[in-house]
């Protein structure tokens, strides 16, 4: 009933993809920085590009009614190009910042308290979704908390203008063209354009789904027949759980646990040897996989009892030797599937634990 597993990417995954693509310089001049004549040329180029978008969308089954409504009004947004160009680095070899300050900002008292309060209010729904999917209640809440601070800010960019601009800009034309067409399909399903707002990069609603992800995994959680991830918390949380099911979340397995490391162990001996085909920089920071029992024998002790001895886990110390350590399961990788950043995934796990228990780790 949940459909086949598919790898879909959240907003930050899009950003990570962008950060990993070397800038060739061929198209590195922002339209926003162009002189006015060049900007006018860009606008005219954009106008003819939107006709290509129309043809492509029509070929993929988008209705003429939606196309007639959208295409003539599309507007090129220089601000979106600026924001796209201003993304933080992440180039190979650049320094990795420390996790501790990020954690202090993102797993803070107010986010924990707010999450705890929403969690307690939503428990009957969350418990039902967890029973159905195996995705822990607090993991749904932590994603919701991280993405939009529990619905506080979901983005106000018009998705169609943003995505058409990014497709035209061209660095990731296929990706953003596909997302543009997915947004048109959402209009065909009856969602008004006024509702289809989000981040500059096209992430929308409480879970910050890209439109293609919405079409694949969004669900109705409150029984009205619509998956309204913009104003229904039950719909948003059920949709997040469905995303996790599709990405391979295993029931009954925690994301990870804190670990203590005996002083004598040289953790560099267990550095990952394989290179991941995606998010290489993220995965290369985890150790090789070992069972919990093997780690224990080596002097790495889980600080909670929720991991089975036979569970395969990696060891991760984001700030290096003699700093906090965690043992991470395959379910941590599912959080990375939502957004391929160790800081993101680790702080989702820590926020989830804090929301469930009411106390920071
Ligand atoms: Ca609904």
Boltz pocket constraint, residues with backbone or C-beta under 6 A from the ligand:
constraints:
  - pocket:
      binder: B
      contacts: [[A, 219], [A, 220], [A, 221], [A, 222], [A, 223], [A, 224], [A, 225], [A, 226], [A, 227], [A, 228], [A, 232], [A, 235]]
      max_distance: 6.0
